[in-house]
């Protein structure tokens, strides 16, 4: 089983922020919701958030770096 320390949970506000960011970015990029590109985008957003990117601007910069 996974340790909660290794995979911390997101509170509802964090999840709502990330979901909106993902939905908006996916729509802007024109990715279908079930595409590999959309899945990759979601994974990258979560990864950057876990690494400390906490604002829309921070995540956008990380995605374009």
N, C-alpha and C positions, 0 to 999 in steps of 0.2 A: 504494500500500500504506500501511497505517496505521502510524504511529510508535508504538513501545512506550511512549514517554514520554507521548504523548497518551492512550493507553489501556493503563494498567499492568495487568499480570495479577494475579490473586488467587492466594495460596498455598492449599494444600488446607485448612488450618484456617480461613482466612477464608471460603472457598467453603462449607465445611460449616456454619459459623455462619450465613451468609446464607441457605443453603438451608433450614436448620431454622427460622430466623426467618420466612422466606417461607411455608413449609409450615404452621407454627403460626398465623400471622396469616391466611392464606388460609382455613384451616379455621374459625377463629374468626368470620371475616366471612361464611362460607358461600359463597365464590366457587368455581365449578367450575374445575378446573385449566386448561381451554382457553378460558375466558371472557376477554373484553376487560378486565374488572375485574381478573382475576388477572394478566394481562399488564401492566396499568398498575401494579398493586401491585409486581410484580417490578422494573419499570423505576424506580419511585420509590425502592425500597429500595436498589438499586445506586447511583442518583444521590446519595442522602443519604450512603451509605457513602463514595463517592468525594469528597464534600464535607467529610468529616471525622467524621460520626456513626459511632462505632466500637463503641458498646455497644447492647444491646437497648433500654435506656431512652432513649438519644439518638435512635435510629431511631424508636421509638414517638412521641417528642415531635415529631420532624420530620414524621411522617405525619399527626399530628393538628393541626399548626399551620396 
